[in-house]
Amino acid sequence: MPTLLLIRHGRSTANTTGVLAGRGPGVALDDRGLEQAAALPGRLAGIGLAAAVTSPLQRCRETLRPLSAALPALTVHTEERITECDYGRWTGRKLAELADDPLMATVQAHPSAAVFPGGESMRGMQARAVDAVRDWNTRIADEHGPDAVYAMCSHGDIIKAVVADALGMHLDLFQRIAVDPCSVTAIRYTPLRPFVLRLGDTGDLAGLAPAAAPEQDPGRQGAADVGGGAGAP
């Protein structure tokens, strides 16, 4: 099965003003976010992406724009199921205000029980995102082969929920996961289990390039490296 690179969008204007952007309109990358996006092609150089998938929201599309410009042959698909959580009436509000809302304690400690007023549940958010990843894994493998690598640009809570699924963690533990703006989280899916290869990586990613002889890599077949393995060459 393919290797998925989950890219969180670059820093946005909502991130810097402490607003819960959700699916609200007009949320773009700030200057730092644009710099982060511009660095993506260099960080991903040599990996050989088979395709890219993006949330429909502006900040994700802006994040992939430099990558698309650097790789004209790269097809970028839009996937509604990896869009931001629908925070309902929380959308557009200051996080400092929301801290005193009783629901925030549930979001922090028991997110599987959290349902946003006028929005969706966090369980529903995770289910749709994981379904999207599984469907894209199958599509990419069918079109590009089982050792393909593809990128998916989405949002913090979406990525954390997908990582929790890959790690076999209950959703109630997903707040232990951190993914910074424009970080890359790499998950290699196999018939036996997913392998989380990078989590919230903001540095060099050259080690994620497909191996020259992937059939000799037990991690691609689902076997875990006893003792931890030697890592990238």
Order of alpha helices (4+ residues) and beta strands (2+ residues): beta-alpha-alpha-beta-alpha-beta-alpha-alpha-alpha-beta-alpha-beta-beta-alpha
